[in-house]
Amino acid sequence: MRDRDSVNELGFKERRSGAVTILDTDELLRIKLRFGGSSVTLANATSSLLADGQKHILLNLEQVKSISARGLGELVSTLVVVRDNGGELKLFNLSRTVRQLMQATNLFSVFCLYDSKTHAVNSFLASTTPTLQNKIGRIGAAGKVTNDRM
């Protein structure tokens, strides 16, 4: 499936692969505008997508070499908002450092993480992702949950 570039009403860059919207983040988890050097927050970008009925959102974290506690919080908040609105948020192209941080904070088991765009996009077709609450409940009950998507 070929990606289509498009511009949202806020003017940020997005790509489409079928029903999946792909957002390329910068190192601060912001989404670049199509023209100019500005960007919008991840929260604003995903809210705009959800308002347009786009429920399958894929974040390309290739530019994120490290992530702060604030950045992790923003990812979790975005995940909750997307899921509360009936959507799915998945991540791909994580650096080794970001992957290790996700594992150390146990967020590895909360997010759907993929090495490649192809695997991530295909995962939306057969997705039966448990809700965040179910995953958190399983983490608490079992003490550890593995992510078999990598």
N, C-alpha and C positions, 0 to 999 in steps of 0.2 A: 504494500500500500504506500503510495507516494504522499509525502507531507505537503500540505498547502499552507502557505504563509497568509496570515490575515492580520488585520488591525481591529482591536476592540474599540468600543465607544470611548474608552479612556485614552486610546492611542498607544497602548502597549503592544509589544511584539508577542505573537502567539503563532503556533503551528498547529495544524490539524492532521491527524491520521485517522481517517474514518470519524467515529464519534468521540475520539480522544483528543483533548486539547493539551498541547505540550507547551510548557513555559520554561524558558531558559533563564535561570536566575544569575545574578552577578554574585560577587564574593560576599555581599551583605544581604543576600536573599531578597533582593529587589528585582523587579522586572523592568527592563529597559523600554523606553518609549521608542516608537518606530523612527521618529525624527528627533534629532537633538541629543544632548547628553543627559537628559533627565531620566528619572525612573519613577515607578510607583511601588508602593509596599506590596508585599505578598498578600496581605489581608485585603487590600483594595482590589487587587487583580482578581483574586479568587471570588470575592463578593460580586464583582462585575460579571464574571463568567457564570456564576450560579444564577444571577438575575436574568441572564440570557438563556437559561435552561441547559447550560453545559455542565454536566454532572461528572464526567470522567476527566480528571485533571492529573496530569503527569508533570512532575517537576524534574528538570535536568539540573543537577547540582554540580556539574563538571567544573564550574568556576569557583566553587566553594572549597577552599583548601583547609579551612578550620572553621569552627563554629562556636560562638559564645553561648553562655547560658541563656541570654536574651534571645539569640537566634533559635535555640532549641525550643524555648517557650513559644516563639512565634510559629514554628512548625507545628507544635502540638495544638496551639489555638486554632490554626488554620485547618488542621485535620478535624478537629471537633466541629467547627463551623460547616465544613464541607459535608461531613457525615450527618450532622443535624439537618442538613438540607437535602438529604437523600443522595448525596454524591459519594465519590471515592477519590481519594488523593493518594498517589503513589510516587515514589522517588526512584531516580536512577542516576547512574554516573557518580556515585559517591567516592570521594578520595579515600585513601587508606585511613587517614587521620579522622575524617568524619565518620567513617564506618566504625572505627574503634571507639569513638566517643559515643556513638549510638548504642553500641554493645555495652559499654561501661555504665551507661545511664539506664539500661534496660529498655530504651526506646527501639532497639533493634526488633523487639517482639511486637511493638505496637504499630509500626509502619510497615507497609509493603515495600520492600527494597529490591531493586533489580540492577544487574550489571549492565544490561543493554536496553536500548530503546525498543528493539524488536520484542524481547521477552516481556517488557513492561506493557507495551501496547497490546500484545496478545493476551496478557493476563486479564484485561478488562472484558474480553469476550467470554471467558469462562469463570468470571469472578463470583466467588461466594464468600467474600471477605466478612468475617465476624465484625460486629460492632465494636467500637472502642471500649464500651463498658464490658462486653463479654471478654475481651482480651485482658483488660485490667483485672477482672474477676478471676480469670484463669491464672494470671501472673501471681495474684495474691494467694490463691489456693494451692497452686503447684510450686510456687517459689521460683520457677524458671520456665520460660517458654522459648522454644527455638524457632527461628524464622527459616523455613525451608525454601525460600524463594531465591536464594543466592547460590 
